[in-house]
Every structure is written in structure tokens, then in C-alpha cells.
Amino acid sequence: MLAKISKSNKNSLFAPISFYGSAFSIALPIMLQQLIQNLVSLIDNFMVSGLGDVSMSGVNVAGQVLFVFMVFINTICMSGGIFMTQFFGAKNSEGMQQAFRFKLIMGLSAFIPYTLVCLVFPRQVLSLMLIGNTQADMILDQAVKYIRIMFLMGIPMTISMCIASSLRDLGQVKAPLVVTIIATITNTLFNYLLIYGNLGFPRLEVRGAAIATVIARCLELVIFIIIYIKKKPLFAFNILSFFKIDGKLFREMLKKGAFVLFCEMVWVLSETLTTAIYNGRGGADVVSGMASSFSIANLFFVAFGGIYTTTGVIMGKTLGEGNLEKARQQKTWLLSGAAVFGFAMMFFGFSTTFIIPLVFGKLSQNAITICRQMVILMSFFMPVWVYMNTQQAVARAGGDTAMGAYTDASLTIVIMVPMVLLLGIFTSIGPVMMYFLVKILDLVKVTVFHFWLKRERWLKNLTKQA
């Protein structure tokens, strides 16, 4: 149980150790799960990098489309999770079931555009990521091979993410971790067998990497369905009642979710745009160098998911119980803890630069240099990003999804996107310096979020309004 607020620590900046211990017990399995997933991605990139800059660039260009799809599904899960955690605090199982239906229905709706991109217009869409690249045609050949197979993981991944996120919303973080470990081992094994044709298996190169991922995602889904049927979590419902929707609540979730979706999609599309501009700054070495840096950075980016989910579970449960004063104090404690945690992750980020030559030693020297510079730069920004993620999580836990839409998204549209376009058109600076100049804007966002949270629009019990 989370620590109760006594008079002695009611106005303190930091919580008792027991509070952070309880928070860490939620965050650690989530971060371990994401770390394992990201290690698989790193292993994927390590194995594919042995095929050269072009093959690795193709996989990572296709991966940008998959990234957009995954962010969309994750955003839907976050939107439903706002209500899931509060209904959990209110001990309202019907509300939790409605939140789970929302995740599934909205998540599966994304499969239509995903199909169009993967099967109907893959080359046309992916070519937008390589405008100006000197090796675009060769990279696209590899990317199309990869993405046509990755299409098959769409539905299994969507359902798995909905179940896993709902378990985490209820504080049940161990089961998703175990499933991830099993899927990770499966993915790694089939990567080894299929990319280079080991132990008598066919050498399929980038197609092998895609098949390995699809196999792992299908196994992951099977295990989650078994957990769903046997454990019958509080959000579980009979499949025959799939469309038994509370129209008023669904519209409210859609309304709150629209703001979250708008904010996240603006972010992911702006990231896609900037990545396309970075990719145009050279050949396959630039694409593979930037992509490999994010593969390394994902090892310390696990902080975001851990602290975001933990904040949502703690704050959402407290708000759902109707204890607004306690939620107000927990907000201060969580933000203070995030500030310290962000600096710890910064130093961890610096340490990851030592593995770059080991993992990506077969890439060109220029690609390795870009990778190292980017990892150092992203490590510097970790305190800002961890704190900013916690601010977003506090706001969304209380249903204040407008903060991200009105401030984060507007700053991105009005300032960041024009800035990166101007830098891309009128300057010849490299991708690393361009990334630095663009990310300085996050300091402004943190400041705006600080004053927005003081207005306490997030301090609401949504279960009373549903």
C-alpha cells in the first residue's frame, strides 16, 4: 500500500521512502519489460547491421511506419487507461470493462490504414522518408520486403497491448513482464535462425527479421488470451457482450482520448518529419547512424514508460477514491522524485556509449560517430524528458488531456515544425546539431506545463462524472 499522508509530511517536497518504494514496485517491472523489448530491438539491429548500412536503413525506415502504428495503439491504451485506473480506485468493474472495450474497438480500427500502408502503398509512403537520400532506391527495396511481412503482426500486437496495458492499469505488472520475456526469447531465437540461415534454416535476411517478430507477437497474443481466460481480470467481459457499449461513457472516453491522440500524433508525425529531413543529409550511413542511436537510447528511454504508468496508477486510483487532497500531495512527491530519477537516467545514458562499437561495429565509421554523438545528446535531455513525462501523466490521470493538446501540440506545430523545415531548407548543418536545436523547445514545454498544472484542472474524480 502507498504511504498515508501524515501532518509531518503533508507539505513536504519529497515523500517518505515507503511511498517511493511502493511506486518503484510498480515502475520496475514495467521498465524491465520495456528494457527487454528494447534489448530485442537492439539485438535485431545488431543482427541486421551485419548485412550492411543499406539493409539496416531499410528495416529502420519501415520501422518508422510501425512506430507510428504502435504509438497510435499505445495512445488509445493510455486514453482508456485514464478511466480504467479511476474506475479501479472506485471499485467499479463495469466501468473497467467499458474502458477495455474502448481500447479494443479504437485500437482495431487502426488496422485499416495500417493495411493500406503495409500492403497497398508501401513504397510510395516509405519513399517520403528518404527524399534527397543518395541511396533511396536500394534502401526502399529492403524496406518493402520487411514491411509486407510485418503487416501480419498488426492485430496480434493490438490485442496484446490492450490486455497488457489494462493489467498494468490495475497494478498487475508481473504478468506482462513474464509474457515479454517469453516473446523476447522467441524473437531472438528466430532472428538467429532466419536472418543468416543458421542450423539449416533458410537465409532470409531482412525478411527473416520480420518473420521472427511476427512469430513472437503471435505467441505473445496466445499467452495473453490464456491469462485473460484463466485469471478473469476485473476488466474482462464475455466476447458475446463485446458491443455492449455505454454510449455516454464511450463518448466521454473518446472526447478525452481525442486530445491525447491529437497530442501524440502531432508528436509522432513531427518526429517522422524530422527523421525524413535527417535522412536526407547523406546516404545510408546517416540513416543507419541515427537509427542505431535510438536503438541504444531505448535502453534508457524505459524510464518514460515506467514513470508514466506508475504516476497514472497512483494518481488515478487516488482520484477515483475521491481523495483529492491526497492526490494533490502525491503530485508534488512524484514530480520531485522524477527530477532526481531523470538525472540518474542521464548518467546511465552516458554509460551506454561504451557498447556502441560492440553492437554496431560492422557499420561505417561515419554511422558509428553519428550514433555516439546522438546518444550523448539524448542523455543530456533525460532530466527534462522524464520530468515532462511525469507532468503529462499527472494531468492525464485526472482527465486533463487538454494540457498536451493546447500546449505541447501547439508549440510543436507553431514553432518546432517550421524550425526544422527552415533548418532543413536553408542550412547544411548535420542531423545531430539539428536534433539539438529542435529539442531545446522542450525546456519551454516544461515551463508551460508547470504553470498549467498549478491551475489544477487535473484534480477531478472522473467516476463521479461518468
C-alpha positions in Angstrom: 0.0 0.0 0.0 1.1 3.5 -0.7 2.1 5.6 2.2 -0.6 7.6 4.0 -0.1 11.3 4.4 0.7 12.5 7.9 0.8 16.0 9.2 4.6 15.9 9.3 5.0 15.2 5.6 1.8 16.9 4.3 3.6 19.9 2.7 7.0 18.2 2.1 8.7 18.2 -1.3 9.7 14.6 -1.1 7.6 11.6 0.1 8.6 9.1 2.7 10.8 6.2 1.4 7.8 3.8 1.7 5.9 5.9 -0.9 8.8 5.7 -3.4 9.3 2.1 -2.6 5.7 1.3 -3.5 5.9 3.5 -6.6 9.1 1.7 -7.6 7.5 -1.7 -7.2 5.1 -0.7 -10.0 7.7 1.0 -12.2 10.4 -1.6 -12.0 8.6 -4.5 -13.8 7.3 -2.0 -16.4 10.8 -0.7 -17.1 12.2 -4.2 -17.1 9.6 -5.3 -19.6 10.4 -2.3 -21.9 14.1 -2.9 -21.4 13.8 -6.5 -22.5 11.7 -5.4 -25.5 14.3 -2.8 -26.4 17.1 -5.2 -26.0 15.3 -7.4 -28.6 15.2 -4.3 -30.9 18.9 -3.8 -30.2 19.7 -7.4 -31.0 17.5 -7.1 -34.2 19.6 -4.1 -35.2 22.8 -5.8 -34.3 22.0 -8.8 -36.4 20.6 -6.7 -39.3 23.6 -4.3 -39.1 25.8 -7.3 -40.1 24.1 -7.1 -43.5 25.4 -3.5 -44.0 24.2 0.1 -43.9 21.6 -0.4 -46.7 19.8 -3.3 -45.1 19.7 -1.7 -41.7 18.5 1.5 -43.2 15.6 -0.3 -44.9 14.5 -2.0 -41.7 14.6 1.2 -39.8 12.7 3.2 -42.5 10.0 0.6 -42.4 10.2 0.7 -38.7 9.1 4.3 -38.7 5.7 3.3 -40.1 5.4 0.6 -37.4 6.4 3.2 -34.8 3.5 5.4 -35.9 1.1 2.5 -35.6 2.4 1.4 -32.2 2.2 5.0 -30.8 -1.4 5.1 -32.0 -2.3 1.9 -30.2 -0.4 3.0 -27.1 -2.3 6.3 -27.1 -5.6 4.5 -27.3 -4.5 2.4 -24.3 -3.4 5.5 -22.4 -6.8 7.2 -23.1 -8.7 4.2 -21.9 -6.3 3.8 -19.0 -7.3 7.3 -17.7 -10.7 5.9 -16.9 -9.5 2.3 -16.1 -7.4 3.4 -13.2 -10.1 5.7 -11.7 -12.8 3.0 -12.0 -10.4 0.6 -10.4 -10.0 3.1 -7.5 -13.8 3.4 -7.3 -14.1 -0.5 -7.4 -16.4 -0.2 -10.5 -15.9 -3.3 -12.6 -18.5 -2.3 -15.2 -16.6 0.9 -15.8 -13.3 -1.0 -16.2 -15.0 -3.3 -18.8 -16.2 -0.3 -20.7 -12.7 1.1 -20.7 -11.3 -2.2 -22.0 -13.9 -2.3 -24.8 -12.9 1.3 -25.8 -9.3 0.2 -26.1 -10.1 -2.8 -28.3 -12.6 -1.1 -30.6 -10.5 2.0 -31.2 -7.3 0.0 -31.4 -8.6 -2.4 -34.0 -9.9 0.5 -36.1 -6.3 1.5 -36.8 -5.8 -1.8 -38.7 -7.4 -0.3 -41.9 -4.8 2.4 -42.6 -2.1 0.1 -41.4 -3.1 -2.4 -44.1 -3.1 0.3 -46.8 0.5 1.4 -45.9 1.9 -2.1 -45.5 0.3 -3.9 -48.5 -1.1 -1.3 -50.9 1.2 1.7 -50.9 4.3 0.7 -49.0 6.9 2.1 -51.5 5.1 5.4 -52.0 4.7 6.0 -48.3 8.2 4.9 -47.4 9.8 7.0 -50.1 8.6 10.1 -48.2 11.2 9.2 -45.5 14.1 9.2 -48.0 13.6 12.4 -50.0 17.1 13.5 -51.0 18.9 10.4 -49.9 21.5 9.3 -52.3 20.8 5.6 -51.8 17.0 5.8 -51.6 16.1 3.1 -54.2 18.3 0.4 -52.6 17.0 1.2 -49.1 13.4 1.1 -50.3 13.9 -2.4 -51.8 14.8 -3.7 -48.4 12.1 -1.7 -46.5 9.3 -3.0 -48.7 10.4 -6.6 -48.2 10.3 -6.1 -44.4 7.0 -4.1 -44.0 4.9 -6.5 -46.2 5.6 -9.3 -43.6 5.3 -7.0 -40.6 1.7 -6.4 -41.6 0.8 -9.7 -40.1 1.7 -8.6 -36.6 -0.9 -5.8 -36.6 -3.9 -7.5 -35.0 -1.9 -9.7 -32.5 0.1 -6.7 -31.3 -3.1 -4.6 -30.9 -5.0 -7.1 -28.7 -1.8 -7.9 -26.7 -1.2 -4.2 -26.0 -4.8 -3.7 -24.9 -4.7 -6.6 -22.4 -1.2 -5.8 -21.1 -1.9 -2.1 -20.6 -5.2 -2.9 -18.8 -3.4 -5.3 -16.4 -0.8 -2.6 -15.7 -3.7 -0.1 -15.1 -4.8 -2.4 -12.2 -1.2 -2.5 -10.9 -0.7 -6.1 -12.1 2.7 -5.6 -13.7 4.3 -9.0 -13.3 2.3 -11.0 -15.9 3.1 -8.6 -18.8 6.8 -8.8 -17.8 6.8 -12.6 -17.9 5.0 -12.7 -21.3 7.5 -10.2 -22.7 10.4 -12.3 -21.6 9.0 -15.4 -23.4 8.2 -13.4 -26.5 11.7 -11.9 -26.4 13.5 -15.2 -26.2 11.3 -16.4 -29.1 12.1 -13.3 -31.3 15.8 -13.6 -30.6 15.9 -17.3 -31.4 14.1 -16.9 -34.7 16.3 -13.9 -35.6 19.3 -16.1 -35.2 17.8 -18.9 -37.3 16.2 -16.8 -40.1 18.4 -13.7 -40.8 21.6 -15.6 -41.6 20.1 -19.1 -42.1 21.7 -20.9 -39.1 21.1 -24.5 -38.1 19.8 -25.4 -41.6 17.1 -22.7 -41.8 16.9 -20.6 -44.9 18.9 -17.3 -45.0 16.1 -14.7 -45.4 18.0 -11.6 -44.2 15.5 -8.7 -43.6 12.5 -10.9 -44.3 13.8 -13.3 -41.6 13.9 -10.4 -39.1 10.2 -9.6 -39.9 9.1 -13.3 -39.7 10.8 -13.6 -36.3 8.9 -10.6 -35.0 5.5 -11.9 -36.3 6.1 -15.3 -34.7 6.9 -13.7 -31.3 3.9 -11.4 -31.5 1.5 -14.3 -32.2 2.9 -16.3 -29.3 2.5 -13.2 -27.1 -1.1 -13.0 -28.0 -1.8 -16.6 -27.3 -0.3 -16.3 -23.8 -2.3 -13.1 -23.0 -5.5 -14.8 -24.1 -4.8 -17.7 -21.8 -4.2 -15.2 -18.9 -7.4 -13.4 -19.8 -9.5 -16.5 -19.8 -7.9 -18.2 -16.7 -7.4 -15.1 -14.4 -10.5 -13.2 -15.5 -9.2 -9.8 -14.5 -11.7 -7.1 -13.3 -11.9 -5.6 -16.8 -12.7 -9.0 -18.5 -16.1 -9.5 -20.3 -17.7 -12.2 -22.3 -16.9 -11.9 -26.0 -20.7 -12.0 -26.8 -21.1 -8.7 -25.0 -18.3 -7.0 -27.0 -20.5 -4.3 -28.4 -22.4 -3.7 -25.1 -21.3 -0.1 -25.0 -22.3 2.6 -22.6 -22.7 5.4 -25.2 -22.3 8.3 -22.8 -19.2 6.9 -21.3 -17.7 5.9 -24.6 -18.2 9.4 -25.9 -16.5 10.8 -22.8 -13.6 8.5 -23.3 -13.5 9.4 -27.0 -13.5 13.1 -26.1 -10.6 12.8 -23.6 -8.9 10.4 -25.9 -9.1 12.7 -28.8 -6.9 15.2 -27.1 -4.4 12.6 -26.1 -4.4 11.2 -29.7 -4.1 14.6 -31.2 -1.1 15.4 -29.0 0.7 12.1 -29.5 0.0 12.0 -33.3 1.4 15.6 -33.6 4.4 14.4 -31.8 4.9 11.2 -33.8 4.3 13.0 -37.1 6.7 15.7 -36.2 9.3 13.1 -35.3 8.7 11.4 -38.6 9.1 14.7 -40.5 12.4 15.4 -38.7 13.6 11.9 -39.3 12.9 12.3 -43.0 14.9 15.5 -43.1 17.8 13.9 -41.2 17.8 11.0 -43.6 18.2 13.5 -46.5 21.5 14.7 -45.1 23.6 12.0 -46.7 23.3 8.3 -47.6 22.7 5.0 -45.8 25.3 5.9 -43.2 23.2 8.8 -41.9 20.0 6.7 -41.8 21.7 3.8 -40.0 23.7 6.1 -37.7 20.6 7.9 -36.5 18.6 4.7 -36.3 21.2 2.9 -34.3 21.4 5.8 -31.8 17.7 5.4 -31.0 18.2 1.7 -30.6 20.8 2.4 -27.9 18.8 5.3 -26.4 15.8 3.0 -26.0 17.8 1.3 -23.2 17.4 4.4 -21.0 14.1 5.6 -22.6 12.5 2.8 -20.5 12.2 5.5 -17.8 9.4 7.2 -19.6 7.0 4.2 -19.7 7.8 3.2 -16.1 7.3 6.6 -14.6 4.3 7.5 -16.8 2.4 4.3 -15.9 3.3 4.5 -12.2 2.1 8.1 -12.0 -1.2 7.2 -13.8 -1.8 4.1 -11.5 -1.1 6.0 -8.3 -2.8 9.3 -9.2 -5.8 7.6 -11.0 -6.5 5.3 -8.1 -6.4 8.1 -5.5 -8.6 10.4 -7.7 -11.0 7.6 -8.2 -11.3 7.1 -4.5 -12.2 10.8 -4.2 -9.2 11.8 -2.1 -8.3 15.0 -3.8 -6.1 16.4 -1.1 -4.0 13.2 -1.1 -3.7 13.4 -4.9 -2.5 17.0 -4.7 0.3 15.9 -2.3 1.2 12.9 -4.4 1.6 15.1 -7.5 4.3 17.0 -5.7 6.0 13.9 -4.5 6.0 12.2 -7.9 7.4 15.3 -9.7 10.2 15.7 -7.1 11.1 12.0 -7.5 11.0 12.3 -11.3 13.5 15.2 -11.1 16.0 13.0 -9.2 15.3 10.0 -11.3 15.9 11.9 -14.5 19.4 12.8 -13.5 20.1 9.2 -12.6 19.0 8.1 -16.1 21.2 10.8 -17.7 24.3 9.1 -16.2 23.0 5.7 -17.2 22.6 7.1 -20.7 26.2 8.2 -20.9 27.3 4.7 -19.9 25.6 3.1 -22.9 28.0 4.8 -25.3 30.6 2.1 -24.4 28.5 -0.6 -26.1 28.2 1.2 -29.4 31.4 -0.3 -31.0 30.4 -3.7 -29.8 26.9 -3.7 -31.2 27.3 -1.6 -34.4 31.0 -2.2 -35.2 30.1 -3.5 -38.7 28.5 -0.2 -39.7 30.6 2.5 -41.4 32.7 4.8 -39.3 30.5 7.8 -40.0 27.4 5.9 -38.9 29.1 4.9 -35.6 30.2 8.6 -35.0 26.7 9.9 -35.5 25.3 7.2 -33.2 27.7 8.1 -30.4 27.0 11.8 -30.7 23.3 11.3 -30.7 23.3 9.0 -27.6 25.4 11.6 -25.6 23.0 14.4 -26.7 19.8 12.4 -25.8 21.4 11.5 -22.4 21.7 15.2 -21.6 18.0 15.8 -22.2 16.9 12.9 -19.9 16.1 15.0 -16.8 13.9 17.3 -18.9 12.1 14.5 -20.6 11.5 12.4 -17.5 10.1 15.4 -15.7 7.9 16.4 -18.7 6.5 12.8 -19.0 5.5 12.9 -15.3 3.8 16.3 -15.8 1.8 14.8 -18.7 0.9 11.7 -16.6 -0.4 13.8 -13.7 -2.6 15.9 -16.0 -4.0 12.9 -17.8 -4.6 10.9 -14.7 -7.3 13.5 -13.8 -8.6 13.7 -17.3 -6.9 17.0 -18.2 -5.9 15.9 -21.7 -6.2 19.4 -22.9 -2.8 20.4 -21.5 -1.0 18.3 -24.0 -3.2 19.3 -26.9 -3.2 23.0 -26.3 0.5 23.5 -25.2 2.6 20.6 -26.3 1.0 20.1 -29.7 0.6 23.8 -30.4 4.3 24.6 -29.6 5.2 21.7 -31.9 3.1 22.9 -34.8 3.8 26.6 -34.5 7.5 26.5 -33.6 9.1 23.1 -33.9 7.9 22.1 -37.4 8.6 25.4 -39.0 12.0 25.5 -37.3 13.1 22.0 -38.6 11.8 22.9 -42.1 13.8 26.1 -42.2 16.9 24.4 -40.9 16.5 21.6 -43.5 16.0 24.0 -46.4 18.3 26.9 -45.6 21.2 25.3 -43.7 23.6 22.5 -44.2 24.0 21.6 -40.6 24.2 17.9 -39.8 21.5 15.8 -38.2 22.9 15.8 -34.7 23.1 19.6 -34.4 19.7 19.9 -36.0 18.3 17.5 -33.3 19.8 19.6 -30.6 18.3 22.8 -31.8 14.9 21.3 -32.2 14.8 19.7 -28.7 15.7 22.9 -26.9 12.0 23.7 -27.3 11.3 21.0 -24.6 12.6 23.5 -21.9 9.8 25.8 -22.9 7.2 23.0 -22.7 8.3 22.0 -19.1 7.8 25.6 -18.0 4.4 25.9 -19.6 3.3 22.6 -18.1 4.4 23.8 -14.6 2.1 26.8 -14.7 -0.7 24.8 -16.3 -0.7 22.1 -13.5 -1.0 24.9 -10.9 -4.5 25.6 -12.2 -5.4 22.0 -11.0 -7.8 21.2 -13.9 -6.5 17.6 -13.4 -7.8 17.4 -9.8 -11.0 15.5 -10.7 -12.8 12.3 -9.9 -14.0 11.1 -13.3 -16.0 8.3 -12.0 -18.5 10.8 -10.5 -18.9 12.4 -13.8 -19.3 9.2 -15.9 
